């Protein structure tokens, strides 16, 4: 089969690799679409993946074309979206309910071959059947949406909150859509990319600008979400949190990113700084939200490129051109 492979730091190619075979409790999925994510760029830069080469792709959906000997939950021909999370279920974090922080954390497309290929293997437990009205090619959006749902689980946002989001890429836009549906009094978005900011306006924002100084909220925001992973954005966002407010680090920064905090202000104004890591008991809920129309795939997916163009798709994504880019085997 044909697959994209990150061979070494900075090098991605499309090559022929052996067809996968399922284990007893696994299925083989013929991939309909696989989304690109900031995590893929980090892998390309030599971060996150424990070893290279690796077939990337942790946002994917497709049709079941092979089943293991002990699989009864799905059948050949079923259309599924795949939760890439792989947990040990044995370590202290798993046993305390924090599986996303598993000491042996692994993921399809990060530690084992992923969905940037014609076929991918997944545990049957990670497969969610798609309802008839959901297009398989759109369902690659469910995984990033599940991360956004996890972010809102962390926030436990109260009704009437004023929300500021840094970044209007895919994840920032998803947080925008969830903020609108969780009772926010206002949702503002900051981004340096005019095209992406225009998409945020199209989806409906209270305010949008290249910088928070252009927005009218001198007392700050109750909830500030960084969806960029950019040090300058994070630093600015930390300074925009209102008294008793919350800052959520949602964007994935590289290992070297550093910012400074003001401990006295955090104490004196009872500011909460927290983070959200990947998926935790949120994939099925995201699939239901997606099926119920929480996102418009035609707005979120800007480019559908052939698998052969995977290296070029990575370059386009890194350049900030477009929104969600998916490759289609």
N, C-alpha and C positions, 0 to 999 in steps of 0.2 A: 504494500500500500504506500501511498504518498503521504509524507508528514513534514511539517516544519520542525527543524531541530536547531536549538541554540547550542552550537558546537563548543564555543569557547567565548570568553569575554569579548563582547563587541561583534560577534559573528553569528548570524542566523542564516540558515540555508533550507532549501526544500529538497528532500531526497526520498529515495525508496527505502522502506524499512519492512521487516517481517510483519505479516498480519498478526494481530493479537488473538489470543485464545482465552476464554473465560475460565476462572476457577469455579469450584462447586457453587459458590454463592455470588457469582459475578455475572454480568451481562456484557455483551459487545454492542456498542452503539455506533450506528452509521451516522456520522456527524452531519447535521444540516447547516449549522453555523456555529462559529466560535468567536467570542468577543476578545478584543485586546484590552489590556488593563495596565495600569501603572506598575503592577507587580511584574508584568512581563518585561518592562523596561529595566526594573531592578535586577531581574535575573540576567538580562543581557549585560548589565553592568557588573555582574559578578556577585550580586547580593541575593539573599533569600534561599535560592536553590542550593542544597548541600553539595551537589556535584554536577558537573557538566560532562558530556552533553545531556540534554533533556528535551523531550517533546513538550513544549509549553501548552497553555490553553486550559484555564480553569473555569471559563464561562462558556458552557456549551449545552446543546440539546440536539436530539436526533431520534432515529428510529432503532428499536431493538432488533438486531439481526442475528444474535446468538445468545444462548442462555446456558448457564452452568447446570450441572446435574441435580442440584438441590434448589433450583429457583422455581418458585410457584407463583410469586407475586405479580410478575409481568410475563408477557408472552411475545414471541417474535411478531413484529408488526406494530407493537405498541409504540407510541411516541412519548418520549420522556425528556425532562430536564434533569440535569445531574448536579447534585450538591458535591463539590470537590473535596469537602472536609474529610480527613481520615484521622480518627482518634484511637488511642490505645484502650480507653475505658478502664484503665488499671491504675494510673498514677494518681497522686494526691489531687491534682487539679481536676481531672476527670471525675473522680469520686466525690468531689465537692461541688460538682455541677458546672465547672468552668472548663468544659471540654475544649473550647477554642484556645485555651492556654495550656493545652496538653504538653507534658514534658517530652513526649515523643511525637509532637505535632507533625503531620504530614498532609499533603494535598495532591490531588490529581492535577497535573500540569505544573507542579512545583517540585515535588520530590519523586513522583512517578509519572510516566508518560501521560500527556493530557490530550485535549480535544482539538489541537491545531493539526488535525490529521483526518484522513478519510474514516478511520475507525478508532474508537477508544474503549477501554475496559473500565467498568465501574462496579462497585458493590451494588447489589440489587437494593440494599437498604438506602442507598443514596439517590435512588431514582424516583422521581415524582411524575406520575402520568399527567399528560396534558389533556385538558378538555378539548372537545372537537373544534370549538371556535377559535382556539389559539393557534396561530401559525408557528410551526416548528422553527422556522428561520428567525422568528422574533424572540423565542424563549431563551436565547442566550442572555437576555436582559434580566432574567430571574435571579441569577447569582449576585450581580452587583446590587440589585434591589434588596436581596436578603441581607447584604452588609449594611445597607442604609436602615433597614428595619432594626437590625441589631443596634445601630447607633441611636435610634430613638428609644429602644429599650433602656439603654444606658442613661439617656437624658431624663426619662420620666417627666417629660415636659408638662407644665401645667397650662391650663387654658388661659388665653389672653397674653401669652408671652410675646415679647418683641425679639425677633430672631434675625441675626446677621450671618450670612454664609459667605465665606471666602472661596471663590472658584465656581465657575459655571460650566465645568466639564460635565461628564456623565454623572459623577457622584454628587457634585454640587446641585445639579438639576434634580436628581432623585431626592436629595434632602429637602429641596424646595417643595417638591410635590408632597412629601410627607408632612412638612411643616404646615402647609396649607390645609391638610386634612386632620391635623391634630390640634386645631383650635388656636393657632397663632394669631395674635392681634395684628401683626405686621411681619413681613418677611422681606429683608433687604439683601441684595447680592452685590458683591464686589468682585471685579475681574479686570485684568489688564487687556484681555482679548476681546475686542469689540464684537466680533462675530458671535462668540459664545454668549456674551452679555445680551446680545439681541435675542438669542433663543430664550434666555431667562425672562426677558420682557414679554416674549410671545407666550410663555407659559403663565405669566401673571405674577408680578412682584410689586411690592409697595414702593420700593426704590431701588435703583441700580446705578452704579458708578464705577469709575476706575479706582477710586479710593474712598475710604470711610469718611474722610473729612468733608466730602461732597454731600453726605447724607445728614439729615437733620435729626440727630438724636444725641444731644450734648451730654445726657446722663448715662449713655451707653445702652447696651442691649442685654436683655435677660439671658439670652442664649446666643453664644458665638460659636460657630462651627467652622473649623478649617477643613476644607476639602481639597487642599492643594499640596500639602507636604512641603511647601516652600517656606524657608526660614523667615524671610521678610514678612510674608503674610501672617505666619504664626505669631511673630513678635508683635505686629500691629494688632492682631486680633486679641491677644492677651490684654492689651491696654484698652480695649473697647468694651470689656465686660462690665455691666452695671453692678451696683452693690447687690449682694446675695445672688449674683448671676452665676452661670456655668459656662466654661469653655470646654468644647469637645474637640480633641485631636482625632479627626476622622481621616484626613489625608495621610498617605504613607510617605513619610520623609526618609531620606537615605540615612545610613548609620551615622554619618558625620555631622548631621544637622544639629545645631545648638542654638538655644535662645536663652534670654535671661528673664527671671521672674523677680517680682517685688514681694518678698515674704511678708513684710509688714502690711502691705495692702491686701494680700490674700487673707491674712488674719483679721485685720481691722474691718474689712468689708465682706467677710464671709464668702469669699469667692471659691468656687469649686473648679478644679482643673481635672479633667478625666480623659480617658481614651476609649476607643472602640476597635476591637481586633476581629476582623473577618466575620464569621457566621457563628451564631449560637442559637439553636432552637428557633431559627427565623426563616429557614428556607421554605418550608411548607406554607407558612403565612405569606411570604413574598409571592409564592406561586399563586395563591388564592387572590391576593391583591392584584397581581398582574392579570389574572383571568377576569377580574372584575373591572379592569380598565383604568387602574391607577396611573399607568403610563401610556403614552401614545408612541408606539414603536416607530412610527414614521417621523416623529419629531426627534426621538432619541438616537436612532440609528442613522447616521449621515452617510456612511459608506459601506457597501457590501462588495468586497474584493475577492477574487479567486485565491485559493490556497497558494498557488504558485507565486502570488505577489506578497507573501507574508513578510519577507525582509523589507520591502518597500512600505508595507502597511505599518510596520514598526517605526520606520523613519517618519512617516506622515504623522503618526500618533505622537512621537517625540517632539515634532515641530508644532504641535498644538493646532493642527489643521483638522477641522471637523469635530464631531462629537463622538459617539460610540462608533468604532470601526469594527466590523465583523468580517471574518474570512469564511468563504463558502467552499468547501472541498468539492 
